[in-house]
Amino acid sequence: MELISYIILICFSAISIITESKLFYKWIFIPSVVVFMIIVRSVGFDLDLVTYALEMHSTSMDLYYLREFIFWLGSRLVYYLFQDELISFLFMDLIWIITILKVGGRMSSFKKDNLNNALLVVLMTSFPFVFGYENIYRQFYAIIFALFSYSLICNNYKKSLFFFVIAFFMHNIIALLIPIFMVKKFYRFNFTGRIQISLLITFLIVASLGILEGLKSVEKTGAEMGIFYFFFFVILLSIGLIFFKHNIYLLFDKVPSLFFIVIIMLGLIFLDADMIAERIGMMYISFLIYDLYKYSSEIEDRGVRSLVRLSLMLLFTLPTLFFESSLRFLM
């Protein structure tokens, strides 16, 4: 049932992109997303979701919970209000869906004349999101609010910083996104200065990755997905360098995540931290999708724009149907 509903959602995503129908997006696709999440939660909790459900009952105030207190205490509060794990997850799902709708809405200044704001049609079925709402929920939730912060940074810097801090205290891994936020805006530095500072911060992050060696999460998964993500990003960066060969600054401006994730992923591969590389790779892919989708909004030809978005959706969705780990969630 879950796999079938996921495939139907993919079809609805494709229809939304091809038709650019705001009526279909609003009255068919978005309700389908809500129905899909109800199905996902109703068939049972997978792996880490079982742990999150149990932690809703916890009263511990150990440092483990306090360093990411917004998620842990927030989920406990939601459970306290509803006294039901399933309803609690569905309520939290509704919050992140609304948040992503707002993130998309900012792409077109909330103008509803086309689907320039329909970021959800690409993100919802992408494998980083599937792994997120099916399993790594705490990191996923932090990414949602980090994306919201990212969408605000150029127009409302202080509000953006506020939501970045919220995302950080949901999952501290969000700190690794600082370089791409700095490229977008950082105090009063000009664009060249922001690029230089962001690269410096990235190299400092790589230099400090050794502290992760003592963490359990660096254990190898056996799938070597970290290496796969690294080469995937390298290929995309190579394509970007060719496409923007006459003005590399534009690539930094339009898709800043590519440079920094390649450097960080290379450091993690040398560290042999496959699990962390997977998690960070999925996190950065969500921002890459955001940047590419927003960039596609500049394409005036509707046919070309739809083709680019459809390709983007399929590129990050089809792997879900081929990865054994993701299929296990959907089965």
VEXLO-207556 format. One record per residue: residue in three letters; x, y, z of N, C-alpha, C in turn. Coordinates in steps of 0.1 Angstrom, whole numbers, padded with zeros to 4 digits, always signed. Layout:
BEGIN
ALAXYZXYZXYZ ...
END
This chain:
BEGIN
MET+0008-0012+0000+0000+0000+0000+0009+0013+0000 GLU+0019+0012+0008+0028+0024+0009+0036+0026-0004 LEU+0041+0016-0009+0048+0017-0022+0039+0021-0033 ILE+0027+0016-0034+0018+0020-0044+0014+0035-0043 SER+0011+0039-0031+0008+0053-0029+0020+0062-0032 TYR+0032+0058-0030+0044+0065-0033+0045+0067-0049 ILE+0043+0056-0056+0043+0057-0071+0032+0066-0076 ILE+0021+0066-0070+0010+0075-0074+0014+0089-0072 LEU+0021+0092-0060+0025+0105-0057+0036+0110-0067 ILE+0044+0101-0072+0054+0104-0083+0047+0109-0095 CYS+0036+0101-0099+0028+0105-0111+0022+0119-0109 PHE+0017+0121-0097+0010+0134-0094+0021+0145-0095 SER+0033+0143-0090+0044+0152-0091+0047+0156-0106 ALA+0047+0145-0114+0050+0147-0128+0039+0155-0135 ILE+0027+0152-0132+0015+0160-0138+0016+0174-0133 SER+0019+0177-0121+0020+0191-0116+0031+0199-0123 ILE+0042+0192-0125+0053+0199-0132+0050+0201-0147 ILE+0044+0192-0154+0042+0193-0168+0031+0203-0171 THR+0020+0202-0163+0008+0211-0165+0010+0225-0159 GLU+0018+0226-0149+0019+0239-0141+0006+0244-0137 SER-0003+0235-0134-0017+0238-0130-0017+0241-0115 LYS-0020+0253-0111-0021+0256-0097-0033+0249-0090 LEU-0043+0247-0098-0055+0240-0092-0051+0225-0089 PHE-0044+0219-0098-0040+0205-0096-0031+0204-0084 TYR-0021+0213-0084-0011+0214-0073-0018+0216-0059 LYS-0028+0225-0059-0034+0229-0046-0045+0219-0042 TRP-0053+0213-0051-0064+0205-0047-0062+0190-0049 ILE-0051+0186-0056-0048+0172-0058-0035+0168-0052 PHE-0024+0175-0056-0011+0171-0051-0009+0173-0036 ILE-0012+0185-0031-0010+0187-0017-0019+0178-0008 PRO-0032+0176-0011-0039+0167-0003-0034+0153-0004 SER-0028+0149-0016-0022+0136-0018-0010+0134-0009 VAL-0003+0145-0007+0009+0144+0002+0004+0141+0016 VAL-0006+0148+0020-0012+0145+0034-0017+0131+0035 VAL-0024+0126+0025-0029+0112+0025-0017+0102+0026 PHE-0007+0105+0018+0004+0096+0017+0011+0095+0031 MET+0012+0107+0038+0019+0107+0051+0010+0099+0061 ILE-0003+0100+0060-0012+0092+0069-0010+0077+0066 ILE-0008+0073+0054-0006+0059+0050+0008+0055+0056 VAL+0018+0063+0054+0032+0060+0059+0031+0058+0074 ARG+0025+0066+0081+0025+0065+0096+0016+0053+0101 SER+0005+0051+0093-0005+0041+0098+0000+0027+0096 VAL+0009+0024+0087+0014+0011+0084+0025+0007+0095 GLY+0029+0016+0103+0039+0013+0113+0051+0021+0112 PHE+0059+0022+0123+0071+0030+0124+0083+0022+0120 ASP+0092+0027+0112+0104+0020+0108+0116+0025+0116 LEU+0125+0015+0120+0138+0017+0126+0138+0029+0136 ASP+0144+0040+0132+0146+0051+0141+0133+0057+0145 LEU+0122+0056+0137+0109+0061+0142+0104+0055+0154 VAL+0108+0042+0156+0104+0035+0168+0111+0041+0180 THR+0124+0045+0178+0131+0051+0189+0125+0065+0192 TYR+0122+0073+0182+0116+0086+0184+0102+0085+0191 ALA+0095+0074+0188+0082+0072+0195+0084+0069+0209 LEU+0094+0061+0212+0097+0058+0226+0102+0070+0234 GLU+0110+0078+0227+0116+0090+0234+0105+0101+0237 MET+0094+0100+0230+0083+0109+0234+0078+0107+0248 HIS+0081+0095+0254+0077+0092+0267+0087+0096+0278 SER+0099+0099+0273+0111+0101+0281+0110+0114+0289 THR+0116+0114+0301+0116+0126+0310+0130+0129+0313 SER+0140+0122+0306+0154+0125+0309+0158+0139+0304 MET+0167+0145+0311+0173+0158+0308+0188+0157+0306 ASP+0193+0145+0301+0207+0144+0299+0212+0153+0288 LEU+0225+0155+0288+0231+0164+0278+0228+0160+0264 TYR+0226+0147+0261+0223+0142+0248+0210+0149+0243 TYR+0200+0151+0252+0187+0157+0248+0188+0172+0249 LEU+0196+0178+0258+0197+0192+0259+0204+0199+0247 ARG+0214+0192+0241+0222+0198+0231+0213+0199+0218 GLU+0202+0192+0217+0193+0193+0206+0179+0193+0212 PHE+0177+0202+0221+0165+0202+0230+0153+0206+0223 ILE+0154+0214+0212+0141+0218+0205+0134+0207+0199 PHE+0141+0197+0193+0134+0185+0188+0129+0176+0199 TRP+0138+0173+0208+0135+0163+0218+0123+0168+0227 LEU+0125+0180+0233+0115+0186+0241+0102+0189+0233 GLY+0104+0193+0221+0092+0196+0212+0084+0184+0210 SER+0090+0173+0207+0083+0161+0204+0076+0156+0217 ARG+0082+0157+0228+0076+0154+0241+0064+0162+0243 LEU+0065+0175+0240+0053+0184+0242+0042+0180+0233 VAL+0045+0177+0221+0034+0173+0211+0027+0160+0217 TYR+0035+0151+0221+0029+0138+0227+0021+0141+0239 TYR+0026+0150+0248+0018+0154+0260+0005+0160+0256 LEU+0004+0167+0245-0009+0173+0241-0018+0163+0235 PHE-0013+0153+0227-0022+0144+0220-0023+0130+0227 GLN-0013+0126+0235-0013+0113+0242-0014+0102+0232 ASP-0009+0103+0220-0009+0093+0210+0002+0095+0201 GLU+0010+0084+0199+0023+0085+0191+0019+0088+0176 LEU+0009+0081+0171+0006+0082+0157+0001+0096+0154 ILE-0008+0101+0162-0013+0115+0160-0002+0125+0162 SER+0007+0123+0171+0018+0132+0174+0027+0133+0161 PHE+0030+0122+0155+0038+0122+0143+0031+0129+0132 LEU+0018+0126+0130+0010+0133+0120+0010+0148+0122 PHE+0009+0152+0134+0009+0166+0137+0022+0173+0133 MET+0033+0166+0137+0046+0171+0133+0048+0170+0118 ASP+0043+0160+0111+0043+0160+0097+0036+0172+0090 LEU+0025+0175+0096+0017+0187+0091+0025+0199+0092 ILE+0033+0201+0103+0041+0213+0105+0052+0214+0094 TRP+0059+0203+0092+0070+0204+0082+0064+0205+0067 ILE+0052+0200+0064+0046+0202+0051+0043+0216+0049 ILE+0037+0223+0059+0033+0237+0058+0046+0245+0057 THR+0056+0242+0064+0069+0249+0064+0075+0249+0050 ILE+0075+0237+0043+0080+0235+0030+0072+0243+0020 LEU+0059+0243+0022+0050+0252+0013+0054+0266+0014 LYS+0057+0271+0026+0062+0285+0028+0075+0287+0022 VAL+0084+0277+0023+0097+0278+0016+0095+0280+0001 GLY+0087+0272-0005+0084+0273-0019+0077+0286-0023 GLY+0068+0290-0014+0061+0303-0017+0070+0315-0018 ARG+0081+0315-0010+0091+0326-0011+0098+0327-0024 MET+0099+0316-0032+0106+0316-0044+0099+0326-0054 SER+0086+0327-0053+0079+0336-0063+0072+0347-0055 SER+0077+0350-0043+0071+0361-0035+0056+0358-0033 PHE+0053+0345-0032+0039+0341-0029+0029+0344-0040 LYS+0035+0346-0053+0026+0348-0064+0021+0334-0069 LYS+0008+0333-0071+0003+0319-0074+0000+0318-0089 ASP+0006+0326-0098+0002+0325-0112+0009+0313-0119 ASN+0019+0307-0113+0025+0295-0119+0031+0286-0108 LEU+0038+0276-0112+0043+0266-0102+0057+0270-0098 ASN+0061+0282-0099+0075+0286-0095+0077+0284-0080 ASN+0066+0283-0073+0066+0281-0058+0064+0267-0054 ALA+0062+0257-0063+0058+0244-0060+0070+0235-0057 LEU+0079+0239-0048+0091+0231-0045+0088+0217-0040 LEU+0077+0216-0033+0073+0203-0027+0071+0192-0038 VAL+0068+0195-0050+0066+0185-0060+0079+0178-0063 VAL+0090+0184-0061+0103+0178-0064+0109+0172-0051 LEU+0107+0179-0040+0113+0174-0027+0106+0162-0021 MET+0093+0162-0022+0085+0152-0015+0089+0137-0018 THR+0091+0134-0031+0095+0121-0035+0110+0118-0036 SER+0118+0128-0034+0132+0127-0035+0137+0117-0024 PHE+0148+0110-0027+0152+0100-0017+0158+0106-0004 PRO+0163+0118-0004+0167+0124+0010+0154+0126+0018 PHE+0143+0130+0012+0131+0132+0020+0125+0119+0024 VAL+0125+0109+0015+0120+0096+0019+0127+0090+0031 PHE+0141+0090+0030+0149+0086+0041+0146+0094+0054 GLY+0143+0107+0052+0140+0116+0063+0127+0113+0070 TYR+0116+0113+0063+0103+0111+0071+0101+0097+0074 GLU+0108+0088+0067+0107+0073+0071+0116+0069+0082 ASN+0127+0076+0084+0137+0071+0093+0145+0081+0101 ILE+0153+0089+0094+0162+0099+0101+0154+0112+0104 TYR+0144+0111+0112+0134+0121+0114+0139+0134+0120 ARG+0148+0132+0130+0153+0144+0137+0162+0152+0127 GLN+0171+0146+0120+0179+0153+0110+0170+0159+0099 PHE+0160+0152+0095+0150+0156+0085+0143+0169+0089 TYR+0139+0169+0102+0131+0181+0107+0140+0193+0108 ALA+0153+0191+0112+0163+0202+0112+0165+0207+0098 ILE+0166+0199+0088+0168+0203+0074+0156+0211+0069 ILE+0144+0208+0073+0132+0215+0069+0133+0230+0074 PHE+0137+0232+0087+0138+0245+0092+0150+0252+0087 ALA+0160+0245+0084+0172+0251+0078+0169+0256+0064 LEU+0161+0249+0057+0156+0253+0043+0148+0266+0045 PHE+0140+0266+0055+0131+0278+0057+0141+0290+0060 SER+0151+0288+0068+0160+0298+0071+0168+0303+0059 TYR+0171+0293+0050+0178+0296+0038+0170+0304+0028 SER+0157+0302+0028+0148+0309+0020+0146+0324+0024 LEU+0149+0326+0037+0148+0340+0043+0160+0348+0042 ILE+0172+0342+0040+0184+0349+0043+0187+0362+0036 CYS+0182+0363+0023+0185+0374+0015+0176+0386+0018 ASN+0164+0383+0023+0153+0393+0025+0151+0396+0040 ASN+0154+0387+0049+0152+0389+0063+0163+0382+0071 TYR+0175+0389+0072+0187+0382+0077+0185+0378+0092 LYS+0179+0387+0100+0178+0384+0114+0168+0372+0116 LYS+0157+0372+0109+0148+0361+0110+0154+0348+0106 SER+0162+0349+0095+0169+0337+0090+0178+0331+0100 LEU+0186+0340+0107+0195+0335+0118+0187+0328+0129 PHE+0176+0334+0132+0167+0328+0143+0163+0314+0140 PHE+0159+0312+0127+0154+0298+0124+0166+0289+0121 PHE+0178+0294+0118+0190+0286+0117+0193+0280+0131 VAL+0193+0289+0141+0196+0285+0154+0186+0274+0159 ILE+0173+0276+0155+0163+0266+0159+0166+0253+0152 ALA+0170+0253+0139+0174+0241+0132+0186+0234+0139 PHE+0196+0242+0143+0208+0237+0149+0205+0230+0162 PHE+0195+0235+0170+0192+0228+0182+0181+0217+0180 MET+0178+0214+0168+0171+0202+0164+0181+0191+0161 HIS+0191+0195+0153+0202+0186+0150+0214+0194+0148 ASN+0225+0191+0155+0237+0199+0154+0245+0198+0141 ILE+0241+0188+0133+0248+0186+0120+0245+0198+0111 ILE+0235+0206+0114+0232+0218+0106+0243+0228+0106 ALA+0252+0227+0115+0264+0236+0115+0272+0235+0103 LEU+0272+0223+0096+0279+0221+0084+0274+0228+0072 LEU+0262+0235+0074+0256+0242+0063+0261+0257+0064 ILE+0268+0261+0074+0272+0275+0075+0279+0281+0062 PRO+0287+0273+0056+0294+0279+0044+0284+0284+0033 ILE+0273+0276+0030+0264+0280+0019+0255+0292+0024 PHE+0253+0293+0037+0245+0304+0042+0254+0317+0041 MET+0267+0316+0044+0276+0327+0043+0277+0332+0029 VAL+0277+0323+0019+0278+0328+0005+0266+0337+0002 LYS+0254+0333+0007+0242+0340+0004+0242+0354+0010 LYS+0246+0354+0023+0247+0367+0029+0255+0366+0042 PHE+0264+0375+0045+0271+0375+0057+0276+0389+0061 TYR+0269+0395+0070+0271+0408+0075+0272+0418+0063 ARG+0283+0426+0062+0283+0435+0051+0294+0432+0041 PHE+0299+0419+0041+0309+0415+0031+0303+0414+0017 ASN+0312+0418+0007+0307+0417-0006+0308+0402-0011 PHE+0303+0399-0023+0302+0385-0027+0315+0378-0027 THR+0326+0385-0032+0339+0378-0033+0344+0375-0019 GLY+0342+0385-0009+0346+0382+0004+0338+0371+0011 ARG+0325+0370+0008+0317+0359+0013+0322+0345+0008 ILE+0326+0345-0005+0331+0332-0010+0344+0328-0003 GLN+0353+0338-0001+0365+0335+0005+0363+0330+0020 ILE+0355+0337+0027+0352+0333+0041+0345+0319+0041 SER+0336+0316+0032+0329+0303+0032+0339+0292+0029 LEU+0348+0294+0020+0358+0284+0017+0367+0282+0029 LEU+0371+0292+0036+0379+0291+0048+0372+0283+0058 ILE+0359+0286+0061+0351+0279+0071+0350+0264+0067 THR+0349+0262+0054+0348+0248+0049+0360+0240+0052 PHE+0372+0246+0049+0384+0239+0052+0386+0237+0067 LEU+0382+0246+0075+0382+0245+0090+0374+0233+0094 ILE+0362+0232+0088+0353+0221+0091+0360+0208+0088 VAL+0366+0207+0076+0373+0195+0071+0384+0191+0081 ALA+0391+0202+0085+0403+0199+0094+0398+0194+0108 SER+0386+0197+0112+0381+0193+0125+0372+0180+0124 LEU+0371+0174+0112+0363+0162+0111+0369+0150+0119 GLY+0382+0151+0122+0388+0140+0130+0381+0137+0143 ILE+0375+0147+0149+0368+0145+0162+0356+0135+0160 LEU+0352+0133+0148+0340+0124+0146+0345+0109+0146 GLU+0358+0107+0146+0363+0093+0146+0359+0086+0158 GLY+0357+0093+0169+0353+0086+0182+0338+0083+0183 LEU+0330+0088+0173+0316+0086+0174+0312+0073+0168 LYS+0301+0067+0173+0296+0055+0168+0291+0056+0154 SER+0286+0068+0150+0280+0070+0137+0290+0069+0125 VAL+0303+0068+0128+0313+0067+0117+0314+0053+0113 GLU+0307+0043+0119+0308+0029+0115+0303+0028+0101 LYS+0309+0019+0093+0306+0018+0079+0293+0011+0078 THR+0285+0015+0068+0272+0009+0066+0272-0003+0056 GLY+0283-0005+0049+0285-0016+0040+0280-0012+0026 ALA+0272-0001+0025+0266+0002+0012+0276+0012+0004 GLU+0285+0018+0011+0295+0027+0005+0287+0039-0002 MET+0276+0043+0003+0269+0054-0003+0276+0067-0002 GLY+0284+0069+0008+0292+0081+0009+0300+0084-0003 ILE+0307+0073-0008+0315+0075-0020+0306+0078-0032 PHE+0295+0071-0033+0285+0073-0044+0281+0088-0044 TYR+0278+0094-0032+0274+0108-0031+0285+0117-0036 PHE+0297+0113-0031+0309+0122-0035+0310+0123-0050 PHE+0310+0111-0057+0312+0112-0071+0300+0118-0078 PHE+0288+0117-0072+0276+0123-0078+0278+0138-0077 PHE+0283+0143-0066+0285+0158-0065+0296+0163-0074 VAL+0306+0155-0075+0318+0158-0084+0313+0160-0098 ILE+0304+0150-0103+0299+0151-0116+0291+0163-0118 LEU+0282+0166-0109+0273+0178-0110+0282+0191-0110 LEU+0293+0191-0101+0301+0203-0101+0309+0205-0114 SER+0313+0194-0120+0320+0194-0133+0310+0200-0144 ILE+0298+0195-0144+0288+0200-0153+0286+0215-0151 GLY+0285+0219-0138+0283+0233-0135+0294+0242-0139 LEU+0307+0237-0137+0318+0245-0141+0319+0247-0157 ILE+0314+0237-0164+0314+0238-0178+0303+0248-0183 PHE+0291+0246-0176+0280+0255-0180+0283+0270-0176 PHE+0289+0272-0165+0292+0286-0161+0307+0289-0163 LYS+0313+0284-0173+0328+0286-0175+0331+0300-0177 HIS+0322+0308-0182+0325+0322-0185+0323+0331-0173 ASN+0317+0325-0162+0315+0333-0150+0312+0324-0138 ILE+0323+0319-0132+0322+0309-0121+0315+0315-0109 TYR+0316+0329-0108+0309+0335-0097+0294+0332-0097 LEU+0288+0331-0109+0274+0327-0111+0271+0314-0105 LEU+0280+0304-0106+0278+0291-0101+0278+0292-0086 PHE+0287+0300-0080+0287+0302-0065+0273+0308-0061 ASP+0268+0317-0069+0256+0324-0066+0244+0316-0067 LYS+0243+0308-0078+0231+0300-0081+0230+0287-0073 VAL+0242+0280-0073+0242+0267-0067+0254+0266-0057 PRO+0255+0274-0047+0267+0274-0038+0270+0261-0031 SER+0261+0252-0029+0263+0240-0021+0273+0231-0028 LEU+0274+0231-0041+0282+0222-0049+0297+0222-0044 PHE+0303+0234-0044+0317+0236-0040+0320+0230-0026 PHE+0312+0234-0017+0314+0231-0003+0312+0216+0001 ILE+0302+0210-0005+0299+0196-0002+0310+0187-0008 VAL+0315+0191-0020+0326+0182-0025+0338+0182-0016 ILE+0341+0194-0011+0353+0195-0002+0350+0187+0011 ILE+0338+0189+0017+0335+0182+0030+0334+0167+0027 MET+0328+0163+0017+0326+0148+0014+0340+0142+0012 LEU+0349+0149+0005+0363+0144+0003+0369+0142+0017 GLY+0368+0151+0026+0374+0149+0039+0368+0138+0046 LEU+0355+0135+0045+0348+0124+0052+0352+0111+0046 ILE+0355+0110+0033+0359+0098+0026+0373+0094+0032 PHE+0382+0104+0033+0396+0102+0038+0395+0097+0053 LEU+0384+0102+0060+0382+0098+0074+0376+0084+0075 ASP+0371+0079+0063+0364+0066+0062+0352+0066+0071 ALA+0345+0077+0071+0332+0079+0078+0320+0078+0069 ASP+0317+0066+0065+0307+0064+0054+0293+0068+0059 MET+0290+0065+0071+0277+0068+0077+0274+0083+0077 ILE+0284+0090+0082+0283+0105+0083+0282+0111+0069 ALA+0290+0105+0060+0290+0110+0046+0277+0109+0040 GLU+0270+0097+0043+0256+0095+0038+0247+0106+0043 ARG+0247+0108+0056+0238+0117+0062+0240+0132+0057 ILE+0253+0136+0056+0256+0149+0051+0253+0150+0037 GLY+0255+0140+0029+0252+0140+0015+0237+0142+0012 MET+0229+0135+0020+0214+0137+0019+0210+0151+0023 MET+0216+0156+0033+0213+0170+0038+0216+0180+0027 TYR+0228+0179+0021+0232+0189+0011+0223+0187-0002 ILE+0219+0175-0005+0211+0173-0017+0198+0181-0016 SER+0192+0182-0004+0180+0189-0002+0182+0204-0006 PHE+0194+0209-0002+0197+0223-0006+0200+0225-0021 LEU+0206+0214-0026+0209+0215-0040+0197+0215-0048 ILE+0187+0207-0044+0174+0207-0051+0167+0220-0050 TYR+0168+0227-0038+0162+0240-0037+0169+0250-0046 ASP+0182+0250-0047+0189+0259-0055+0186+0257-0070 LEU+0186+0244-0074+0183+0241-0088+0169+0245-0092 TYR+0160+0242-0083+0146+0245-0086+0143+0260-0087 LYS+0150+0267-0078+0148+0282-0079+0155+0287-0091 TYR+0166+0282-0095+0173+0286-0107+0164+0283-0119 SER+0156+0272-0119+0148+0269-0130+0136+0279-0132 SER+0133+0286-0121+0123+0296-0122+0127+0308-0132 GLU+0140+0309-0134+0144+0320-0143+0143+0316-0158 ILE+0139+0303-0161+0137+0299-0175+0123+0303-0179 GLU+0123+0311-0189+0110+0317-0194+0102+0308-0203 ASP+0109+0299-0210+0102+0290-0219+0096+0279-0210 ARG+0082+0278-0211+0075+0269-0202+0079+0254-0205 GLY+0081+0250-0217+0084+0237-0221+0098+0233-0215 VAL+0108+0242-0217+0121+0239-0212+0121+0239-0197 ARG+0114+0248-0191+0113+0249-0176+0107+0236-0170 SER+0096+0231-0176+0090+0219-0172+0099+0207-0174 LEU+0106+0206-0185+0116+0195-0187+0127+0195-0177 VAL+0132+0207-0174+0143+0207-0164+0138+0203-0150 ARG+0126+0207-0147+0120+0203-0133+0117+0188-0133 LEU+0111+0183-0144+0108+0169-0145+0121+0161-0143 SER+0131+0165-0150+0144+0158-0149+0149+0158-0135 LEU+0148+0170-0129+0153+0172-0115+0145+0162-0106 MET+0132+0162-0107+0124+0153-0099+0127+0138-0101 LEU+0129+0134-0113+0132+0120-0116+0146+0116-0111 LEU+0155+0126-0113+0169+0123-0109+0170+0120-0094 PHE+0163+0127-0086+0164+0124-0072+0153+0115-0066 THR+0143+0111-0075+0132+0103-0070+0135+0088-0074 LEU+0139+0085-0086+0140+0072-0091+0150+0063-0083 PRO+0161+0069-0078+0170+0061-0069+0163+0055-0057 THR+0152+0061-0053+0144+0055-0041+0139+0042-0045 LEU+0135+0040-0058+0129+0027-0062+0140+0016-0065 PHE+0153+0020-0064+0163+0011-0067+0172+0008-0055 PHE+0172+0017-0045+0180+0015-0033+0172+0005-0025 GLU+0179-0006-0021+0173-0016-0013+0168-0010+0001 SER+0176-0001+0006+0173+0004+0020+0160+0012+0019 SER+0158+0020+0009+0146+0029+0008+0134+0020+0004 LEU+0136+0010-0004+0125+0001-0008+0120-0006+0004 ARG+0129-0009+0014+0125-0016+0026+0116-0008+0034 PHE+0118+0006+0034+0109+0015+0041+0095+0014+0034 LEU+0095+0015+0021+0082+0016+0014+0075+0003+0013 MET+0082-0008+0015+0075-0021+0015+0069-0024+0029 
END
